[in-house]
């Protein structure tokens, strides 16, 4: 009965761990995507970026329309058509008066140039808002990429832990067979291996969900198996970055959202100048030809609206308020940008120190404790629970380090977004970049 139960447990573990192994083995045939490739794909096909580009195209069309002059008008009319019989009879050629009038409106006060300036400010605002949307999408892609890398590292760690536990199981099977230990230690080792197997299955699910999220962040519209046949090409490495507060602040002041807020101020000021120019009325001139029976004559007229009551006071006051509103929003945007930049920079500094401290001693002690405990258990100096605890502590230490490294990478991408730069420069006073992995010392 016990032999049968052991076979069932062994078969269950084999099936359980075959799932992540199969999923992982597909990486060799799947296409591999670098971080830059995922970012470029998002820039090309993400719906939000495409929509923002169309808003820029709309603003360009409006700028084109703003510089056009008013179209002239041509009016042809006739008078003196009789409604019934006349006393002297009616001669169509001499009894009808014909008019042909050409009308043109002349804008005063430089209104056309002011309209063009307003449209240009609208275009600048649309371009800045499109850049801000692109920055946000790029950050989401980078964060999703790091989540995939983190899940993959955790799978590697769990697979290594399972291999170590399999060695303990094999060792205990041999000892039970030889009668050196009771079967209880073998059951404990198998249960621990089964626990790691279930945990691996959960992380594999998180890994698949992270890949779906990365595909969504890139602007994907289909999430079938063929669409998910990709792997990330980059590992989650530790790269100390260089932080220059002055350069970061200068870059942040050129952020799209800051430029968009400044463009809204410029647009409001351009609108105010246009509303002030509209106080001066436009002049409409008309020139025409009149045919009165056998006689020919010219017709001319000038129409000048008299701004006696309405001098556009309401629209000028409205535009002045919009200027003050835009200036206040610009100040708020600058404050938010500087606050986010300071918080993001502090996060990078603290997470960098955390990762470096873990690399310096924490992981080394966990690995050393595990190695000593396993060696002592093989020699019979400690019991199984001590060896399992050491293995579990080492696994938790690795997961803690992976989480710290993941937080560090997210903090870097957040600072890149807050400063409006593509990549932070790598610090030059460090040696070769080191890869994170289950066997990292």
FISEVO-253517 format. One record per residue (C-alpha): x, y, z; residue number from 1; residue in three letters. Coordinates in nm, 4 decimals, padded with zeros to 6 digits. Each point is the difference from the previous one (the first is absolute). Last residue first. Layout:
{gudo {X Y Z} NUM "ALA"} ...
//
This chain:
{gudo {02.6019 03.4318 -00.4985} 441 "UNK"} {gudo {-00.2314 -00.0376 -00.2959} 440 "UNK"} {gudo {-00.1178 -00.3596 -00.0512} 439 "UNK"} {gudo {-00.3671 00.0832 -00.0332} 438 "UNK"} {gudo {00.0722 00.2792 -00.2455} 437 "UNK"} {gudo {00.0606 00.3689 -00.0324} 436 "UNK"} {gudo {00.2578 00.0934 -00.2608} 435 "UNK"} {gudo {00.2936 00.2197 00.0810} 434 "UNK"} {gudo {00.1053 00.2968 -00.2074} 433 "UNK"} {gudo {00.3764 00.0239 -00.0220} 432 "UNK"} {gudo {00.1805 00.2427 00.2245} 431 "UNK"} {gudo {-00.1215 00.3084 00.1736} 430 "UNK"} {gudo {00.1281 00.3600 -00.0088} 429 "UNK"} {gudo {-00.1716 00.0816 -00.3305} 428 "UNK"} {gudo {-00.3569 00.0179 00.1268} 427 "UNK"} {gudo {-00.2410 -00.0925 -00.2774} 426 "UNK"} {gudo {-00.1791 00.2922 -00.1645} 425 "UNK"} {gudo {-00.3792 00.0155 00.0499} 424 "UNK"} {gudo {-00.1902 -00.1029 -00.3125} 423 "UNK"} {gudo {-00.2691 00.1694 -00.2104} 422 "UNK"} {gudo {-00.0258 00.3288 00.1856} 421 "UNK"} {gudo {-00.3094 00.1908 00.1119} 420 "UNK"} {gudo {00.1166 00.0598 00.3566} 419 "UNK"} {gudo {-00.3074 -00.1554 00.1651} 418 "UNK"} {gudo {-00.0130 -00.2788 -00.2593} 417 "UNK"} {gudo {00.3676 -00.0857 00.0419} 416 "UNK"} {gudo {-00.0489 00.0224 00.3767} 415 "UNK"} {gudo {-00.2903 -00.2471 -00.0236} 414 "UNK"} {gudo {00.2113 -00.2298 -00.2170} 413 "UNK"} {gudo {00.2779 00.0035 00.2591} 412 "UNK"} {gudo {-00.2457 -00.0567 00.2853} 411 "UNK"} {gudo {-00.1462 -00.2966 -00.1882} 410 "UNK"} {gudo {00.3497 -00.1485 -00.0357} 409 "UNK"} {gudo {00.0693 00.0496 00.3703} 408 "UNK"} {gudo {-00.3316 -00.1551 00.1021} 407 "UNK"} {gudo {00.0864 -00.3031 -00.2162} 406 "UNK"} {gudo {00.3442 -00.0244 00.1620} 405 "UNK"} {gudo {-00.1563 00.0198 00.3457} 404 "UNK"} {gudo {-00.2553 -00.2671 -00.0980} 403 "UNK"} {gudo {00.2776 -00.2219 -00.1351} 402 "UNK"} {gudo {00.1958 00.0491 00.3224} 401 "UNK"} {gudo {-00.2985 -00.0977 00.2127} 400 "UNK"} {gudo {-00.0585 -00.3020 -00.2221} 399 "UNK"} {gudo {00.3653 -00.1024 00.0448} 398 "UNK"} {gudo {-00.0220 00.0418 00.3778} 397 "UNK"} {gudo {-00.3229 -00.1996 00.0067} 396 "UNK"} {gudo {00.1696 -00.2840 -00.1885} 395 "UNK"} {gudo {00.2979 00.0067 00.2384} 394 "UNK"} {gudo {-00.2339 -00.0059 00.2974} 393 "UNK"} {gudo {-00.1886 -00.2975 -00.1468} 392 "UNK"} {gudo {00.3175 -00.1969 -00.0623} 391 "UNK"} {gudo {00.1239 00.0735 00.3522} 390 "UNK"} {gudo {-00.3368 -00.1009 00.1421} 389 "UNK"} {gudo {00.0072 -00.3227 -00.2007} 388 "UNK"} {gudo {00.3468 -00.0864 00.1317} 387 "UNK"} {gudo {-00.1027 00.0718 00.3593} 386 "UNK"} {gudo {-00.3202 -00.2006 -00.0454} 385 "UNK"} {gudo {00.2006 -00.2955 -00.1320} 384 "UNK"} {gudo {00.2124 -00.0444 00.3131} 383 "UNK"} {gudo {00.3554 00.1147 00.0529} 382 "UNK"} {gudo {00.3375 -00.1786 00.0220} 381 "UNK"} {gudo {-00.0970 -00.2921 -00.2228} 380 "UNK"} {gudo {00.2834 00.0563 -00.2458} 379 "UNK"} {gudo {-00.2432 00.0794 -00.2776} 378 "UNK"} {gudo {-00.1813 00.2281 00.2435} 377 "UNK"} {gudo {00.3206 00.1884 00.0816} 376 "UNK"} {gudo {00.0675 00.0578 -00.3689} 375 "UNK"} {gudo {-00.3555 00.1222 -00.0531} 374 "UNK"} {gudo {00.0206 00.2304 00.3022} 373 "UNK"} {gudo {00.3368 00.1445 -00.1017} 372 "UNK"} {gudo {-00.1143 00.0653 -00.3582} 371 "UNK"} {gudo {-00.3265 00.1627 00.1112} 370 "UNK"} {gudo {00.1757 00.2248 00.2530} 369 "UNK"} {gudo {00.2603 00.1016 -00.2589} 368 "UNK"} {gudo {-00.2658 00.0849 -00.2566} 367 "UNK"} {gudo {-00.1960 00.2096 00.2521} 366 "UNK"} {gudo {00.3168 00.1748 00.1214} 365 "UNK"} {gudo {00.1077 00.0859 -00.3546} 364 "UNK"} {gudo {-00.3450 00.1267 -00.0893} 363 "UNK"} {gudo {-00.0044 00.2481 00.2900} 362 "UNK"} {gudo {00.3613 00.1140 -00.0193} 361 "UNK"} {gudo {00.0912 00.2299 -00.2892} 360 "UNK"} {gudo {-00.2823 -00.0772 -00.2406} 359 "UNK"} {gudo {-00.2654 00.0911 00.2547} 358 "UNK"} {gudo {00.1779 00.3250 00.0872} 357 "UNK"} {gudo {00.0349 00.0904 -00.3674} 356 "UNK"} {gudo {-00.3666 -00.0670 -00.0683} 355 "UNK"} {gudo {-00.1139 00.2129 00.2930} 354 "UNK"} {gudo {00.2377 00.2839 -00.0875} 353 "UNK"} {gudo {-00.1399 00.0049 -00.3528} 352 "UNK"} {gudo {-00.3530 -00.0086 00.1347} 351 "UNK"} {gudo {00.0716 00.3062 00.2158} 350 "UNK"} {gudo {00.1627 00.2010 -00.2795} 349 "UNK"} {gudo {-00.2585 -00.0968 -00.2605} 348 "UNK"} {gudo {-00.2876 00.0882 00.2339} 347 "UNK"} {gudo {00.1621 00.3328 00.0871} 346 "UNK"} {gudo {00.0216 00.0860 -00.3703} 345 "UNK"} {gudo {-00.3649 -00.0933 -00.0539} 344 "UNK"} {gudo {-00.1144 00.2141 00.2925} 343 "UNK"} {gudo {00.2030 00.3010 -00.1176} 342 "UNK"} {gudo {-00.1240 -00.0357 -00.3586} 341 "UNK"} {gudo {-00.3607 -00.0421 00.1111} 340 "UNK"} {gudo {00.0251 00.3179 00.2089} 339 "UNK"} {gudo {00.1682 00.1936 -00.2822} 338 "UNK"} {gudo {-00.2652 -00.1071 -00.2508} 337 "UNK"} {gudo {-00.2860 00.0741 00.2402} 336 "UNK"} {gudo {00.1319 00.3498 00.0711} 335 "UNK"} {gudo {00.0455 00.0674 -00.3718} 334 "UNK"} {gudo {-00.3540 -00.1196 -00.0697} 333 "UNK"} {gudo {-00.1430 00.2190 00.2764} 332 "UNK"} {gudo {00.1828 00.3051 -00.1344} 331 "UNK"} {gudo {-00.1267 -00.0736 -00.3508} 330 "UNK"} {gudo {-00.3543 -00.0450 00.1352} 329 "UNK"} {gudo {00.0199 00.3422 00.1648} 328 "UNK"} {gudo {00.1223 00.1556 -00.3249} 327 "UNK"} {gudo {-00.2787 -00.1693 -00.1968} 326 "UNK"} {gudo {-00.2658 00.1352 00.2382} 325 "UNK"} {gudo {00.1455 00.3502 -00.0181} 324 "UNK"} {gudo {-00.0090 -00.0110 -00.3798} 323 "UNK"} {gudo {-00.3509 -00.1479 -00.0010} 322 "UNK"} {gudo {-00.1183 00.2856 00.2217} 321 "UNK"} {gudo {00.1336 00.2514 -00.2518} 320 "UNK"} {gudo {-00.1740 -00.1881 -00.2830} 319 "UNK"} {gudo {-00.3359 00.0175 00.1811} 318 "UNK"} {gudo {00.0436 00.3719 00.0626} 317 "UNK"} {gudo {00.0781 00.0520 -00.3692} 316 "UNK"} {gudo {-00.2991 -00.2142 -00.1001} 315 "UNK"} {gudo {-00.2331 00.2049 00.2192} 314 "UNK"} {gudo {00.1291 00.3401 -00.1125} 313 "UNK"} {gudo {-00.0364 -00.0756 -00.3703} 312 "UNK"} {gudo {-00.0735 00.3662 -00.0721} 311 "UNK"} {gudo {-00.3750 -00.0528 -00.0008} 310 "UNK"} {gudo {-00.1907 00.3229 00.0487} 309 "UNK"} {gudo {00.1415 00.2464 -00.2502} 308 "UNK"} {gudo {00.2191 -00.2231 -00.2102} 307 "UNK"} {gudo {-00.1268 00.1411 -00.3332} 306 "UNK"} {gudo {00.0157 -00.2592 -00.2775} 305 "UNK"} {gudo {00.1598 00.1416 -00.3189} 304 "UNK"} {gudo {-00.1652 -00.0916 -00.3333} 303 "UNK"} {gudo {00.1397 00.1677 -00.3110} 302 "UNK"} {gudo {-00.1944 00.0320 -00.3255} 301 "UNK"} {gudo {00.0591 00.0319 -00.3754} 300 "UNK"} {gudo {-00.2263 -00.0355 -00.3090} 299 "UNK"} {gudo {00.0935 00.0771 -00.3590} 298 "UNK"} {gudo {-00.2453 00.0944 -00.2733} 297 "UNK"} {gudo {-00.1199 -00.1122 -00.3444} 296 "UNK"} {gudo {-00.3080 00.1417 -00.1772} 295 "UNK"} {gudo {-00.2195 -00.1753 -00.2578} 294 "UNK"} {gudo {-00.2347 -00.1282 00.2654} 293 "UNK"} {gudo {00.1768 00.0496 00.3309} 292 "UNK"} {gudo {00.3013 -00.2342 00.0057} 291 "UNK"} {gudo {00.1917 00.0391 00.3250} 290 "UNK"} {gudo {00.3549 -00.1165 00.0645} 289 "UNK"} {gudo {00.1434 -00.0575 00.3425} 288 "UNK"} {gudo {00.2630 00.0741 00.2630} 287 "UNK"} {gudo {-00.0472 -00.0948 00.3660} 286 "UNK"} {gudo {00.2351 00.0649 00.2888} 285 "UNK"} {gudo {-00.0295 -00.1683 00.3401} 284 "UNK"} {gudo {00.2087 00.1534 00.2762} 283 "UNK"} {gudo {00.0806 -00.2014 00.3127} 282 "UNK"} {gudo {-00.0684 00.1663 00.3337} 281 "UNK"} {gudo {00.2809 00.0767 00.2474} 280 "UNK"} {gudo {-00.0975 -00.1558 00.3312} 279 "UNK"} {gudo {00.0999 -00.3343 -00.1564} 278 "UNK"} {gudo {00.3621 00.0927 00.0621} 277 "UNK"} {gudo {-00.0499 -00.0356 00.3767} 276 "UNK"} {gudo {-00.1489 -00.3455 -00.0538} 275 "UNK"} {gudo {00.3017 -00.0987 -00.2102} 274 "UNK"} {gudo {00.2453 00.1295 00.2588} 273 "UNK"} {gudo {-00.1819 -00.1966 00.2708} 272 "UNK"} {gudo {00.0012 -00.3146 -00.2147} 271 "UNK"} {gudo {00.3759 00.0305 -00.0464} 270 "UNK"} {gudo {00.0419 00.0351 00.3767} 269 "UNK"} {gudo {-00.2142 -00.3089 00.0596} 268 "UNK"} {gudo {00.2006 -00.1956 -00.2578} 267 "UNK"} {gudo {00.3293 00.1074 00.1573} 266 "UNK"} {gudo {-00.1242 -00.1139 00.3405} 265 "UNK"} {gudo {-00.1270 -00.3282 -00.1477} 264 "UNK"} {gudo {00.3387 -00.0474 -00.1674} 263 "UNK"} {gudo {00.1685 00.0417 00.3377} 262 "UNK"} {gudo {-00.2231 -00.2747 00.1427} 261 "UNK"} {gudo {00.0777 -00.2239 -00.2992} 260 "UNK"} {gudo {00.3716 00.0683 00.0367} 259 "UNK"} {gudo {-00.0173 -00.1023 00.3639} 258 "UNK"} {gudo {-00.2003 -00.3115 -00.0909} 257 "UNK"} {gudo {00.2489 -00.0808 -00.2767} 256 "UNK"} {gudo {00.2989 00.0242 00.2367} 255 "UNK"} {gudo {00.2518 00.2730 -00.0698} 254 "UNK"} {gudo {00.0141 00.1101 00.3646} 253 "UNK"} {gudo {00.0741 -00.3629 00.0867} 252 "UNK"} {gudo {00.3177 00.0066 -00.2098} 251 "UNK"} {gudo {00.1369 00.2991 00.1924} 250 "UNK"} {gudo {-00.0914 -00.1667 00.3296} 249 "UNK"} {gudo {00.1751 -00.3215 -00.1021} 248 "UNK"} {gudo {00.3083 00.1917 -00.1111} 247 "UNK"} {gudo {00.0210 00.1812 00.3341} 246 "UNK"} {gudo {-00.0673 -00.3130 00.2069} 245 "UNK"} {gudo {00.2707 -00.2078 -00.1747} 244 "UNK"} {gudo {-00.0690 -00.3684 00.0717} 243 "UNK"} {gudo {00.2204 -00.2725 -00.1484} 242 "UNK"} {gudo {-00.1468 -00.3482 -00.0158} 241 "UNK"} {gudo {00.1122 -00.3219 00.1665} 240 "UNK"} {gudo {-00.0849 -00.2894 -00.2325} 239 "UNK"} {gudo {-00.1419 -00.3145 00.1596} 238 "UNK"} {gudo {-00.1391 -00.2311 -00.2617} 237 "UNK"} {gudo {-00.3549 -00.1197 -00.0655} 236 "UNK"} {gudo {00.0776 -00.2030 -00.3109} 235 "UNK"} {gudo {-00.0648 00.1125 -00.3546} 234 "UNK"} {gudo {-00.1394 -00.1959 -00.2949} 233 "UNK"} {gudo {-00.3652 -00.0093 00.1022} 232 "UNK"} {gudo {-00.1827 -00.2984 -00.1416} 231 "UNK"} {gudo {-00.2599 -00.0239 -00.2733} 230 "UNK"} {gudo {-00.2743 -00.2365 -00.1121} 229 "UNK"} {gudo {-00.2732 00.2001 00.1761} 228 "UNK"} {gudo {-00.1617 00.1125 -00.3255} 227 "UNK"} {gudo {-00.0105 -00.3581 -00.1257} 226 "UNK"} {gudo {-00.1629 -00.1154 00.3245} 225 "UNK"} {gudo {-00.2778 00.2594 -00.0261} 224 "UNK"} {gudo {00.0150 00.3506 00.1468} 223 "UNK"} {gudo {-00.1186 00.2229 -00.2812} 222 "UNK"} {gudo {-00.0161 00.3811 00.0022} 221 "UNK"} {gudo {00.3564 00.0735 00.1029} 220 "UNK"} {gudo {00.0845 00.3579 00.0918} 219 "UNK"} {gudo {00.3443 -00.0643 00.1494} 218 "UNK"} {gudo {-00.1548 00.0231 00.3490} 217 "UNK"} {gudo {-00.2428 -00.2776 -00.0974} 216 "UNK"} {gudo {00.2892 -00.2269 -00.1043} 215 "UNK"} {gudo {00.1776 00.0754 00.3272} 214 "UNK"} {gudo {-00.3183 -00.0815 00.1943} 213 "UNK"} {gudo {-00.0281 -00.3314 -00.1822} 212 "UNK"} {gudo {00.3631 -00.0741 00.0860} 211 "UNK"} {gudo {-00.0661 00.0841 00.3653} 210 "UNK"} {gudo {-00.3004 -00.2336 00.0038} 209 "UNK"} {gudo {00.2172 -00.2825 -00.1324} 208 "UNK"} {gudo {00.2621 00.0651 00.2693} 207 "UNK"} {gudo {-00.2651 00.0198 00.2709} 206 "UNK"} {gudo {-00.1261 -00.3413 -00.1118} 205 "UNK"} {gudo {00.3565 -00.1336 00.0118} 204 "UNK"} {gudo {00.0270 00.1473 00.3507} 203 "UNK"} {gudo {-00.3032 -00.1994 00.1140} 202 "UNK"} {gudo {00.1341 -00.3221 -00.1488} 201 "UNK"} {gudo {00.3329 00.0549 00.1699} 200 "UNK"} {gudo {-00.1731 00.0403 00.3364} 199 "UNK"} {gudo {-00.1774 -00.3309 -00.0544} 198 "UNK"} {gudo {00.3327 -00.1668 -00.0752} 197 "UNK"} {gudo {00.1704 00.1633 00.2984} 196 "UNK"} {gudo {-00.2678 -00.1461 00.2258} 195 "UNK"} {gudo {00.0446 -00.3423 -00.1636} 194 "UNK"} {gudo {00.3753 00.0108 00.0651} 193 "UNK"} {gudo {-00.0721 00.0863 00.3643} 192 "UNK"} {gudo {-00.2459 -00.2888 00.0199} 191 "UNK"} {gudo {00.2606 -00.2350 -00.1481} 190 "UNK"} {gudo {00.2611 00.1057 00.2546} 189 "UNK"} {gudo {-00.2453 -00.0444 00.2862} 188 "UNK"} {gudo {-00.0999 -00.3457 -00.1267} 187 "UNK"} {gudo {00.3652 -00.1061 -00.0159} 186 "UNK"} {gudo {00.0591 00.1244 00.3543} 185 "UNK"} {gudo {-00.2990 -00.2055 00.1227} 184 "UNK"} {gudo {00.1386 -00.3183 -00.1600} 183 "UNK"} {gudo {00.2367 -00.0448 00.2924} 182 "UNK"} {gudo {00.3727 00.0271 -00.0494} 181 "UNK"} {gudo {00.3002 -00.2314 -00.0489} 180 "UNK"} {gudo {-00.2010 -00.3005 -00.1202} 179 "UNK"} {gudo {00.1867 -00.0461 -00.3299} 178 "UNK"} {gudo {-00.3151 00.0635 -00.2012} 177 "UNK"} {gudo {-00.0850 00.2939 00.2226} 176 "UNK"} {gudo {00.3488 00.1416 -00.0555} 175 "UNK"} {gudo {-00.0227 -00.0420 -00.3769} 174 "UNK"} {gudo {-00.3430 00.1605 -00.0125} 173 "UNK"} {gudo {00.1318 00.2772 00.2232} 172 "UNK"} {gudo {00.2800 00.0842 -00.2427} 171 "UNK"} {gudo {-00.2340 -00.0112 -00.2960} 170 "UNK"} {gudo {-00.2456 00.2337 00.1764} 169 "UNK"} {gudo {00.2808 00.2342 00.0988} 168 "UNK"} {gudo {00.1235 00.0094 -00.3605} 167 "UNK"} {gudo {-00.3549 00.0657 -00.1145} 166 "UNK"} {gudo {-00.0102 00.2908 00.2448} 165 "UNK"} {gudo {00.3009 00.1548 -00.1693} 164 "UNK"} {gudo {-00.1622 -00.0438 -00.3418} 163 "UNK"} {gudo {-00.3204 00.1575 00.1327} 162 "UNK"} {gudo {00.1916 00.2972 00.1319} 161 "UNK"} {gudo {00.1639 00.0462 -00.3412} 160 "UNK"} {gudo {-00.3414 -00.0104 -00.1668} 159 "UNK"} {gudo {-00.1300 00.2511 00.2516} 158 "UNK"} {gudo {00.2865 00.2385 -00.0710} 157 "UNK"} {gudo {-00.0431 -00.0267 -00.3762} 156 "UNK"} {gudo {-00.3725 00.0683 00.0334} 155 "UNK"} {gudo {00.0759 00.3029 00.2177} 154 "UNK"} {gudo {00.2351 00.1339 -00.2642} 153 "UNK"} {gudo {-00.2701 -00.0364 -00.2654} 152 "UNK"} {gudo {-00.2493 00.1874 00.2165} 151 "UNK"} {gudo {00.2459 00.2885 00.0432} 150 "UNK"} {gudo {00.0740 00.0212 -00.3731} 149 "UNK"} {gudo {-00.3721 00.0077 -00.0834} 148 "UNK"} {gudo {-00.0592 00.2706 00.2601} 147 "UNK"} {gudo {00.2959 00.1943 -00.1439} 146 "UNK"} {gudo {-00.1599 00.0012 -00.3450} 145 "UNK"} {gudo {-00.3299 00.1219 00.1467} 144 "UNK"} {gudo {00.1801 00.2929 00.1662} 143 "UNK"} {gudo {00.1779 00.0907 -00.3245} 142 "UNK"} {gudo {-00.3242 -00.0181 -00.1997} 141 "UNK"} {gudo {-00.1866 00.2135 00.2550} 140 "UNK"} {gudo {00.2815 00.2563 -00.0080} 139 "UNK"} {gudo {-00.0155 00.0162 -00.3789} 138 "UNK"} {gudo {-00.3774 00.0544 00.0128} 137 "UNK"} {gudo {00.0400 00.2905 00.2411} 136 "UNK"} {gudo {00.2710 00.1618 -00.2110} 135 "UNK"} {gudo {-00.2116 -00.0380 -00.3145} 134 "UNK"} {gudo {-00.2963 00.1665 00.1698} 133 "UNK"} {gudo {00.2223 00.2924 00.1039} 132 "UNK"} {gudo {00.1346 00.0307 -00.3555} 131 "UNK"} {gudo {-00.3539 00.0155 -00.1385} 130 "UNK"} {gudo {-00.0863 00.2694 00.2560} 129 "UNK"} {gudo {00.3027 00.2023 -00.1119} 128 "UNK"} {gudo {-00.0961 -00.0339 -00.3662} 127 "UNK"} {gudo {-00.3599 00.1032 00.0710} 126 "UNK"} {gudo {00.1176 00.3024 00.2005} 125 "UNK"} {gudo {00.2380 00.1033 -00.2773} 124 "UNK"} {gudo {-00.2809 -00.0302 -00.2543} 123 "UNK"} {gudo {-00.2311 00.2140 00.2132} 122 "UNK"} {gudo {00.2772 00.2593 00.0289} 121 "UNK"} {gudo {00.0326 -00.0031 -00.3777} 120 "UNK"} {gudo {-00.3759 00.0466 -00.0354} 119 "UNK"} {gudo {00.0133 00.3050 00.2276} 118 "UNK"} {gudo {00.2871 00.1501 -00.1997} 117 "UNK"} {gudo {-00.1890 -00.0612 -00.3249} 116 "UNK"} {gudo {-00.3094 00.1685 00.1424} 115 "UNK"} {gudo {00.2146 00.2961 00.1062} 114 "UNK"} {gudo {00.1427 00.0274 -00.3493} 113 "UNK"} {gudo {-00.3520 -00.0004 -00.1435} 112 "UNK"} {gudo {-00.1266 00.2541 00.2523} 111 "UNK"} {gudo {00.2688 00.2566 -00.0800} 110 "UNK"} {gudo {-00.2164 00.2875 00.1277} 109 "UNK"} {gudo {-00.2234 00.0041 -00.3034} 108 "UNK"} {gudo {-00.1474 -00.2710 -00.2185} 107 "UNK"} {gudo {-00.1152 00.1062 -00.3470} 106 "UNK"} {gudo {-00.3256 -00.1610 -00.1161} 105 "UNK"} {gudo {-00.0560 -00.0223 -00.3778} 104 "UNK"} {gudo {-00.3244 00.0421 -00.1952} 103 "UNK"} {gudo {-00.0501 -00.0084 -00.3798} 102 "UNK"} {gudo {-00.3457 00.1138 -00.1139} 101 "UNK"} {gudo {-00.1782 -00.0647 -00.3309} 100 "UNK"} {gudo {-00.3343 00.1813 -00.0320} 99 "UNK"} {gudo {-00.2684 -00.0088 -00.2698} 98 "UNK"} {gudo {-00.2936 00.2416 -00.0370} 97 "UNK"} {gudo {-00.2937 -00.1384 -00.1963} 96 "UNK"} {gudo {-00.2261 00.2106 -00.2229} 95 "UNK"} {gudo {00.2337 00.0617 -00.2907} 94 "UNK"} {gudo {00.0797 -00.3543 -00.1166} 93 "UNK"} {gudo {-00.3122 -00.1623 00.1369} 92 "UNK"} {gudo {-00.2336 00.2490 -00.1601} 91 "UNK"} {gudo {-00.3298 00.0065 00.1850} 90 "UNK"} {gudo {-00.3234 00.1567 -00.1152} 89 "UNK"} {gudo {-00.1079 00.3555 00.0566} 88 "UNK"} {gudo {-00.2731 -00.0810 00.2506} 87 "UNK"} {gudo {00.1759 -00.3058 00.1471} 86 "UNK"} {gudo {-00.1300 -00.3585 00.0223} 85 "UNK"} {gudo {00.1032 -00.1981 00.3116} 84 "UNK"} {gudo {00.2797 -00.0462 00.2561} 83 "UNK"} {gudo {00.2387 00.2178 -00.1921} 82 "UNK"} {gudo {00.3787 -00.0585 00.0439} 81 "UNK"} {gudo {00.1379 00.3361 00.1034} 80 "UNK"} {gudo {00.3369 -00.1169 00.1379} 79 "UNK"} {gudo {00.2812 -00.2429 -00.0828} 78 "UNK"} {gudo {00.2788 -00.1575 00.2004} 77 "UNK"} {gudo {00.3540 -00.1396 -00.0327} 76 "UNK"} {gudo {00.2089 -00.0203 00.3192} 75 "UNK"} {gudo {00.3670 -00.0961 00.0121} 74 "UNK"} {gudo {00.1683 -00.0476 00.3348} 73 "UNK"} {gudo {00.3680 00.0017 00.0971} 72 "UNK"} {gudo {00.1526 -00.2709 00.2217} 71 "UNK"} {gudo {00.1523 00.1098 00.3284} 70 "UNK"} {gudo {00.3801 -00.0418 00.0048} 69 "UNK"} {gudo {00.1588 -00.3308 00.1006} 68 "UNK"} {gudo {00.2537 -00.0098 00.2806} 67 "UNK"} {gudo {-00.2257 -00.1706 00.2557} 66 "UNK"} {gudo {-00.0799 -00.2894 -00.2355} 65 "UNK"} {gudo {00.3609 -00.1217 -00.0084} 64 "UNK"} {gudo {00.0248 00.0213 00.3791} 63 "UNK"} {gudo {-00.3232 -00.1988 00.0275} 62 "UNK"} {gudo {00.1462 -00.2707 -00.2245} 61 "UNK"} {gudo {00.3118 -00.0161 00.2185} 60 "UNK"} {gudo {-00.2196 -00.0279 00.3122} 59 "UNK"} {gudo {-00.1871 -00.2926 -00.1577} 58 "UNK"} {gudo {00.3304 -00.1707 -00.0838} 57 "UNK"} {gudo {00.1108 00.0448 00.3632} 56 "UNK"} {gudo {-00.3261 -00.1595 00.1119} 55 "UNK"} {gudo {00.0736 -00.2864 -00.2397} 54 "UNK"} {gudo {00.3397 -00.0509 00.1630} 53 "UNK"} {gudo {-00.1699 -00.0191 00.3416} 52 "UNK"} {gudo {-00.2382 -00.2683 -00.1307} 51 "UNK"} {gudo {00.2929 -00.2089 -00.1274} 50 "UNK"} {gudo {00.1776 00.0390 00.3349} 49 "UNK"} {gudo {-00.3108 -00.1101 00.1909} 48 "UNK"} {gudo {-00.0575 -00.2915 -00.2378} 47 "UNK"} {gudo {00.3563 -00.1392 00.0421} 46 "UNK"} {gudo {00.1286 -00.0909 -00.3464} 45 "UNK"} {gudo {00.3326 00.1655 -00.0792} 44 "UNK"} {gudo {00.1090 00.1309 00.3377} 43 "UNK"} {gudo {-00.0937 -00.3282 00.1668} 42 "UNK"} {gudo {00.2066 -00.1957 -00.2504} 41 "UNK"} {gudo {00.2948 00.2324 00.0635} 40 "UNK"} {gudo {-00.0202 -00.0593 00.3768} 39 "UNK"} {gudo {-00.0153 -00.3775 -00.0455} 38 "UNK"} {gudo {00.3034 00.0115 -00.2289} 37 "UNK"} {gudo {00.1983 00.2147 00.2450} 36 "UNK"} {gudo {-00.0662 -00.2479 00.2818} 35 "UNK"} {gudo {00.1243 -00.2868 -00.2126} 34 "UNK"} {gudo {-00.2389 -00.2518 -00.1487} 33 "UNK"} {gudo {00.0785 -00.3651 -00.0701} 32 "UNK"} {gudo {-00.2058 -00.1999 -00.2470} 31 "UNK"} {gudo {-00.1037 -00.3403 00.1296} 30 "UNK"} {gudo {00.1835 -00.3228 -00.0926} 29 "UNK"} {gudo {00.2388 -00.0166 00.2984} 28 "UNK"} {gudo {-00.2574 00.1509 00.2335} 27 "UNK"} {gudo {-00.2206 -00.3055 -00.0472} 26 "UNK"} {gudo {00.2153 -00.1872 00.2539} 25 "UNK"} {gudo {-00.1262 00.2326 00.2723} 24 "UNK"} {gudo {-00.3616 -00.0962 -00.0422} 23 "UNK"} {gudo {00.0970 -00.3666 -00.0033} 22 "UNK"} {gudo {00.2138 00.0384 00.3132} 21 "UNK"} {gudo {-00.2730 00.1979 00.1692} 20 "UNK"} {gudo {-00.2509 -00.2812 -00.0644} 19 "UNK"} {gudo {00.2392 -00.2924 00.0574} 18 "UNK"} {gudo {00.0249 00.1079 00.3618} 17 "UNK"} {gudo {-00.3537 -00.1037 00.0817} 16 "UNK"} {gudo {00.0090 -00.3177 -00.2067} 15 "UNK"} {gudo {00.3164 -00.1208 00.1719} 14 "UNK"} {gudo {-00.1290 00.1041 00.3410} 13 "UNK"} {gudo {-00.3209 -00.1942 -00.0520} 12 "UNK"} {gudo {00.1924 -00.3079 -00.1143} 11 "UNK"} {gudo {00.2203 00.0105 00.3080} 10 "UNK"} {gudo {-00.2979 00.0415 00.2307} 9 "UNK"} {gudo {-00.1812 -00.2919 -00.1654} 8 "UNK"} {gudo {00.3120 -00.2182 00.0141} 7 "UNK"} {gudo {00.0469 00.0793 00.3684} 6 "UNK"} {gudo {-00.3620 -00.0922 00.0666} 5 "UNK"} {gudo {00.0453 -00.3369 -00.1723} 4 "UNK"} {gudo {00.3156 -00.0722 00.2035} 3 "UNK"} {gudo {-00.1916 00.0891 00.3159} 2 "UNK"} {gudo {-00.2762 -00.2425 -00.0909} 1 "UNK"} 
//
